Amino acid sequence: MEFAGHALLVGVGATMVMDAWGLVRQPLLGMPRLDYALLGRWFGHMAAWRFRHQSIGAAAPVRGERLLGLLMHYLIGIGFAALLLEVWGLVWLHRPTLAPALLVGIGTVAAPLLLMQPAMGIGSGRSRLQSLLTHTVYGIGLYLAGWADHLLFRL
């Protein structure tokens, strides 16, 4: 339970930093906010064994897709935080360092670039750059959330 609790805290914290970046990037860089309804739609269609779409935006909406997308977004964020803690151990929380957090954060860009965007029928040079930037921010969020966990629990 100790591992799961720390993964939950670090994952939720890092994902919240990523979401805060999503709010700031539109006025700052002109990049649109992420639409978690499309993520929910993609996962929702998986229940009917449909994993690939020409355009997820043109696919039939799924009931509760925005909530499902947000839930999956946070579960994925928690999963990647668990990966960080599995590889570097809970000892990383004794004195979190930026390099492992950025390595995992930037590494997570493989999920949208290699799996999600092609399966949803989206992805261009601009969306790839947005993904890289957003996942770098997620890595920074892992680092900050690691420090928050450390300060809360003094591991």
Secondary structure, DSSP 4 states (H G I P E B T S, - for coil): -HHHHHHHHHHHHHHHHHHHHHHHHHHHH-PPPP-HHHHHHHHHHHTTT----S-TTTSPP-TTHHHHHHHHHHHHHHHHHHHHHHHH-GGGGGS--HHHHHHHHHHTTHIIIIIIHHHHT---HHHHHHHHHHHHHHHHHHHHHHHHHHHHH--
